[in-house]
Amino acid sequence: MARGYNKAIIIGNLTKDPELQYTPQGTPVCRVTIATNRKYKNQNGETCEDVDFIPVVIWGRNAENCDTYQKKGDALLVEGRISARNYTNREGEKRYVTEVIAQSIQFMPKGRKNSQQQDEYFEESPGEGGW
C-alpha cells in the first residue's frame, strides 16, 4: 500500500474571535473559522468571487497564542492536515465534520501601515484526542 500524504495550507481572515477551551486533561485547544476568497470566470466569461469558510482546530501553545494575539478579521496562515470524522449527536443523528488540524500557524501583517511589524510564527505537533 502506498503511503498517503495529507497537507493543507490556508491563508485567510478569521470570521470571528478565536474560541479557546481546555480539554479535561488541561490541553489548550482553539477553534477558528478562516474565510478564503477565490475568483473564477463563469460560463459567460464574467469574473465572479466566492468565499469558502474553513474550520480549523489549533492545539497547545499555538492555541493560546492565537487566542491572545488574534481577533475577528485578522489574517492567518495555517499549515496542517485535513481531518474528516463523524459522530452521533444527542438526537441519534450521524454528523460528519471536515476540518483542518493546524500543525503551524503564522500571523500575517495587519496592513501596509504596520508592514514593519514582524510576523509571529509558531510550530509544534498538534495534540491528539477528541472532544
C-alpha positions, 0 to 999 in steps of 0.5 A: 500500500502506498503511503498517503500524504495529507497537507493543507495550507490556508491563508485567510481572515478569521470570521470571528474571535478565536474560541479557546477551551481546555480539554479535561486533561488541561490541553489548550485547544482553539477553534477558528473559522478562516474565510478564503476568497477565490475568483473564477470566470463563469460560463459567460466569461464574467469574473465572479468571487466566492468565499469558502469558510474553513474550520480549523482546530489549533492545539497547545501553545499555538492555541493560546497564542492565537487566542491572545494575539488574534481577533475577528478579521485578522489574517492567518496562515495555517499549515496542517492536515485535513481531518474528516470524522463523524459522530452521533449527536444527542438526537441519534443523528450521524454528523460528519465534520471536515476540518483542518488540524493546524500543525503551524500557524503564522500571523500575517501583517495587519496592513501596509501601515504596520508592514514593519511589524514582524510576523509571529510564527509558531510550530509544534505537533498538534495534540491528539484526542477528541472532544 
